[in-house]
Amino acid sequence: MGEPRDLDQLLASAPRVDAQPHTVRRGIGLGATLLLTAGLVACIVLGIAHGLLLTFVSFLLGIWPY
């Protein structure tokens, strides 16, 4: 095996990779995905809360004398 090289030398000898910059379209897509996910989570939470409220009210109406 060859001599151990310093990390800086190893990184300096590595080929450079040019990555494309983040585009506006990608940012809009990410924002839309986050909004849709937040909306879905809100719908699930509100649905659970609504179901619990209806269950509680029907329980109270069931045990409450008329």
C-alpha positions as CSV (number, residue, x, y, z in Angstrom):
1,M,0.0,0.0,0.0
2,G,1.1,3.6,-0.5
3,E,2.0,6.1,2.1
4,P,-0.9,7.4,4.2
5,R,-2.1,10.7,2.8
6,D,-3.4,13.7,4.7
7,L,-7.2,14.2,4.4
8,D,-6.7,17.6,2.9
9,Q,-4.5,16.1,0.2
10,L,-7.1,13.4,-0.4
11,L,-9.9,16.0,-0.8
12,A,-7.7,18.2,-3.0
13,S,-7.1,15.3,-5.4
14,A,-10.8,14.3,-5.6
15,P,-12.6,15.4,-8.7
16,R,-14.9,18.3,-8.3
17,V,-18.6,17.7,-8.7
18,D,-20.8,20.5,-9.9
19,A,-24.3,20.2,-8.5
20,Q,-27.2,22.1,-9.9
21,P,-28.5,24.9,-7.6
22,H,-31.8,24.6,-6.0
23,T,-34.5,26.0,-8.3
24,V,-37.6,28.0,-7.5
25,R,-39.7,25.1,-8.8
26,R,-38.2,22.7,-6.3
27,G,-38.9,25.2,-3.5
28,I,-42.5,25.7,-4.6
29,G,-42.9,21.9,-4.8
30,L,-41.4,21.5,-1.3
31,G,-43.7,24.2,0.1
32,A,-46.8,22.7,-1.5
33,T,-45.9,19.3,-0.1
34,L,-45.4,20.7,3.4
35,L,-48.7,22.5,3.2
36,L,-50.6,19.4,2.0
37,T,-49.0,17.3,4.7
38,A,-49.9,19.9,7.4
39,G,-53.5,20.0,6.0
40,L,-53.8,16.2,6.1
41,V,-52.5,16.1,9.7
42,A,-54.9,18.8,10.7
43,C,-57.8,16.9,9.1
44,I,-56.9,13.8,11.0
45,V,-56.6,15.6,14.3
46,L,-59.9,17.4,13.8
47,G,-61.6,14.2,12.8
48,I,-60.3,12.4,15.9
49,A,-61.4,15.4,18.1
50,H,-64.8,15.5,16.5
51,G,-65.3,11.8,17.0
52,L,-64.3,12.0,20.6
53,L,-66.6,15.0,21.2
54,L,-69.6,13.1,19.6
55,T,-68.8,10.0,21.7
56,F,-68.7,12.1,24.9
57,V,-71.9,13.9,24.0
58,S,-73.8,10.7,23.2
59,F,-72.5,9.2,26.4
60,L,-73.8,12.1,28.4
61,L,-77.1,12.0,26.6
62,G,-77.4,8.3,27.2
63,I,-76.8,8.6,31.0
64,W,-78.7,11.9,31.5
65,P,-82.3,11.5,32.6
66,Y,-84.8,13.4,30.4
